[in-house]
């Protein structure tokens, strides 16, 4: 049996199953709209809580991952080294200008002197170092650990992935698990995130000591047979003669887009690569023009040789 209902107009109780009031003919009072409203409010509330949870989770991840603060002092200290490795267990291997490796702490202070030919990441409290053919293991204070063995290196923070912008000169950045860009694609190489930081590298092209970032590319001049040789001699006889040296600069990048790179380093790298690309394109064009000119000269020589032979034969056999 159904439940008794109340008429929405006169308020009298209606027998179960009766659709209209016997007294006034009105319909029964329905509360279904309240259930629909309650369901809608529950759905909106759950969605709001989910969004707030994801936002808080992202902020927590960024806060937990940013173990090493990119303070001005930290940036100044790490910029004194020519190459950097990711942080692991509070230590990061760095290479000085003499080509020797040591370790810094999260504040950028050198805690293990640069005295090794090679240095690996810390895993399980020890790191493998090498001097010549001698391999040893040290702890986080630089003391040698007897009987230690090399352990597998744990990967970086899997919540973030390196991506490329797909450009002609590809640049790399970081995305989170949701595909959101965390670090813009500005760097020529980028490692996985470890302890809140990734190691980035940018390079400048240098040819014969000239930094390409400082060059101003002029338009390719109109070439003739008179100035072609001078142009080719200045630019080089072949594209194969272009040997550009890459001056690499390393830095740390955090999950908020900050980095330890000196001011202007990224812009200088982009300008350098752009100028070098224009230099190579000009070199290719000069090589093509030179090839076309040589082909024209060869054809002309063959024509002149054919003309001279015809003249000799004509003179010899003229009656």
C-alpha positions in Angstrom: 0.0 0.0 0.0 1.2 3.5 -0.8 1.6 6.2 1.8 -1.2 8.7 2.5 -0.7 12.1 0.8 -1.9 15.6 1.5 -3.8 17.9 -0.9 -1.7 20.8 -1.9 -4.7 23.2 -1.8 -7.0 22.3 1.1 -4.6 20.3 3.2 -6.8 17.2 3.7 -5.4 13.8 3.7 -5.9 11.7 0.6 -6.3 8.0 0.4 -3.3 6.0 -0.9 -3.4 5.7 -4.7 -5.9 8.6 -5.1 -4.5 11.3 -7.5 -7.0 14.1 -6.8 -8.6 15.3 -3.5 -12.3 14.2 -3.2 -13.2 17.5 -1.5 -11.6 20.2 -3.8 -10.3 18.2 -6.7 -6.7 19.4 -6.1 -3.6 17.3 -6.6 -1.5 15.8 -3.9 1.4 17.8 -2.5 4.6 16.6 -4.1 8.1 16.9 -2.5 10.0 15.4 -5.5 11.4 18.8 -6.4 13.1 18.9 -3.0 14.8 15.6 -3.8 16.0 16.9 -7.1 17.3 20.1 -5.5 19.0 18.1 -2.7 20.6 15.8 -5.3 21.9 18.8 -7.3 23.3 20.4 -4.2 25.1 17.2 -3.3 26.6 16.9 -6.8 27.8 20.6 -6.8 29.2 20.1 -3.3 31.2 17.0 -4.2 32.6 18.6 -7.4 33.6 21.7 -5.4 35.4 19.6 -2.8 37.2 17.6 -5.5 38.4 20.8 -7.2 39.6 22.2 -3.8 41.4 18.9 -3.1 43.2 18.9 -6.4 44.3 22.6 -6.0 45.5 21.9 -2.5 47.3 18.7 -3.6 49.1 20.6 -6.3 50.2 23.3 -3.9 51.3 20.7 -1.4 53.3 18.8 -4.1 55.0 22.0 -5.1 55.7 22.9 -1.5 57.0 19.4 -0.6 59.1 19.2 -3.8 60.7 22.6 -3.4 63.2 21.4 -0.8 65.9 23.6 -2.1 65.1 27.3 -2.2 66.6 29.3 -5.1 67.8 32.2 -2.9 70.2 34.8 -4.4 73.0 33.3 -2.3 72.3 29.8 -3.6 72.3 31.0 -7.2 75.5 32.9 -6.7 77.3 29.9 -5.2 76.2 27.4 -7.8 77.0 29.7 -10.7 80.7 29.4 -9.7 80.7 25.8 -11.2 80.9 24.8 -14.8 78.6 21.7 -14.6 75.9 20.5 -12.2 74.2 17.3 -11.3 70.7 16.7 -9.7 70.3 16.7 -6.0 70.1 13.3 -4.2 69.9 12.8 -0.5 70.7 16.4 0.1 73.9 16.4 -2.0 74.6 17.4 -5.6 77.8 16.8 -7.6 79.4 19.9 -9.1 82.4 20.4 -11.3 84.8 23.4 -10.9 86.8 25.2 -13.6 89.7 22.8 -13.1 87.5 19.9 -14.2 87.3 18.3 -10.7 84.1 17.1 -9.0 82.8 17.7 -5.5 79.5 18.0 -3.7 77.3 20.9 -2.4 74.5 20.8 0.1 71.0 22.3 -0.3 72.3 25.8 0.5 74.9 25.6 -2.3 77.8 25.3 0.1 80.7 23.1 -0.9 80.7 20.2 1.7 82.9 17.8 -0.2 85.9 19.4 -1.9 86.3 19.1 -5.7 89.0 16.5 -5.8 87.5 13.7 -8.0 87.7 13.0 -11.7 84.1 11.8 -11.6 81.3 11.7 -9.1 77.9 9.9 -9.1 74.7 10.6 -7.3 74.2 9.5 -3.7 72.0 6.4 -3.1 71.6 4.7 0.2 73.9 7.2 1.9 77.0 6.5 -0.4 78.2 7.7 -3.8 80.7 6.3 -6.2 83.7 8.5 -7.0 86.7 8.0 -9.3 90.3 9.3 -9.5 92.0 7.8 -12.5 91.4 4.1 -12.3 90.8 4.1 -8.6 87.1 3.8 -7.6 85.9 4.5 -4.1 82.7 5.1 -2.2 82.1 8.0 0.1 79.4 9.0 2.6 77.6 12.4 2.6 80.5 13.9 4.7 83.2 12.8 2.2 84.5 9.9 4.3 85.4 6.7 2.4 83.2 3.7 3.1 85.0 0.4 2.9 83.1 -2.6 1.4 80.3 -0.5 -0.1 78.9 -1.5 -3.4 77.3 0.5 -6.2 73.5 0.7 -5.8 70.9 1.3 -8.4 70.0 5.0 -8.8 66.4 5.9 -8.0 64.7 7.9 -10.8 63.4 11.4 -10.4 60.1 12.7 -9.3 57.6 10.8 -11.5 54.9 13.5 -10.9 56.7 15.7 -13.4 57.8 14.9 -17.0 60.2 16.6 -19.4 58.6 17.8 -22.6 59.9 19.4 -25.8 58.3 22.3 -27.8 59.1 20.5 -31.0 60.9 23.5 -32.6 63.7 23.5 -35.1 66.0 24.1 -32.2 64.1 22.1 -29.5 63.7 23.6 -26.1 62.6 21.6 -23.0 60.4 22.2 -20.0 58.3 20.4 -17.4 54.7 19.3 -17.2 52.8 17.8 -14.2 50.8 14.6 -14.3 47.8 16.5 -15.6 49.6 17.9 -18.6 49.9 21.4 -17.2 53.1 23.3 -17.9 55.0 23.8 -14.7 58.3 25.0 -16.3 58.2 26.7 -19.7 60.2 25.2 -22.5 63.3 27.5 -22.4 66.2 25.1 -22.0 68.4 23.1 -24.4 68.4 20.1 -22.0 66.6 19.4 -18.8 66.9 16.5 -16.3 64.1 14.9 -14.3 63.0 16.6 -11.1 64.9 15.5 -8.0 64.3 17.0 -4.6 62.4 19.9 -6.1 65.0 20.9 -8.7 65.9 20.0 -12.2 69.3 20.6 -13.9 69.0 22.7 -17.0 71.5 23.6 -19.7 71.7 26.3 -22.3 74.5 26.8 -24.8 75.9 29.5 -27.0 77.6 29.0 -30.4 81.1 30.3 -30.6 83.2 30.2 -33.8 86.9 31.1 -33.6 86.3 32.8 -30.3 83.5 35.0 -31.6 80.3 34.6 -29.6 77.5 34.3 -32.1 75.1 36.1 -29.7 77.0 39.3 -30.4 76.9 39.1 -34.2 74.6 41.2 -36.3 73.6 39.4 -39.5 73.6 41.5 -42.6 71.6 40.5 -45.6 73.4 38.4 -48.2 75.0 40.8 -50.7 74.4 40.6 -54.4 77.2 38.3 -55.6 79.0 38.6 -58.9 82.1 37.0 -60.4 84.1 39.9 -59.1 83.2 39.6 -55.4 82.4 35.9 -55.2 85.9 34.8 -54.4 86.2 37.3 -51.6 82.9 36.3 -50.1 83.7 32.6 -50.2 87.2 33.2 -48.7 85.6 35.2 -45.9 82.8 32.8 -45.2 84.8 29.6 -45.8 85.1 27.3 -48.8 82.6 24.8 -47.5 79.9 24.3 -44.9 82.0 21.4 -43.6 84.6 24.0 -42.5 82.2 25.5 -39.9 83.2 24.1 -36.5 81.1 25.9 -33.9 82.0 25.3 -30.3 79.2 25.1 -27.8 79.7 27.0 -24.6 77.4 25.3 -22.1 75.9 27.0 -19.0 74.2 24.9 -16.3 71.7 25.9 -13.7 69.0 24.7 -11.4 65.3 25.2 -12.2 62.6 24.9 -9.5 58.9 24.0 -9.9 57.8 27.6 -9.9 59.8 28.5 -13.0 62.7 30.2 -11.1 66.2 29.4 -12.1 69.8 30.1 -11.0 70.9 31.3 -14.5 72.5 34.7 -14.6 70.3 37.5 -16.0 70.4 37.5 -19.8 71.9 34.0 -20.1 68.8 32.6 -21.8 68.3 35.5 -24.2 72.0 35.3 -25.1 71.7 31.6 -25.9 68.7 32.1 -28.1 70.4 34.9 -30.0 73.5 32.9 -30.4 71.7 29.9 -31.8 69.6 32.1 -34.2 72.7 33.9 -35.5 74.5 30.6 -36.0 71.6 29.2 -37.9 71.6 32.2 -40.2 75.3 31.8 -40.6 75.0 28.2 -41.7 72.1 29.1 -44.1 74.3 31.8 -45.7 77.1 29.3 -45.9 74.9 26.9 -47.8 73.8 29.6 -50.2 77.4 30.6 -50.9 78.3 27.0 -51.6 75.3 26.7 -54.0 76.3 29.9 -55.8 79.9 28.8 -56.0 78.8 25.4 -57.4 76.6 27.1 -60.0 79.5 29.4 -61.1 81.9 26.6 -61.4 79.4 24.7 -63.5 79.0 27.7 -65.8 82.8 28.0 -66.2 83.1 24.3 -67.0 80.4 24.5 -69.7 82.0 27.6 -71.2 85.4 25.8 -71.3 83.9 22.9 -73.1 82.2 25.2 -75.6 85.5 27.1 -76.2 87.3 23.7 -76.7 84.7 22.6 -79.1 84.9 25.9 -81.0 88.7 25.6 -81.4 88.6 22.0 -82.6 86.0 22.9 -85.2 88.2 25.8 -86.4 91.3 23.5 -86.7 89.4 20.9 -88.7 87.9 23.5 -90.9 91.3 24.9 -91.7 92.9 21.5 -92.3 90.3 20.2 -94.7 89.5 23.3 -96.5 90.4 22.7 -100.2 
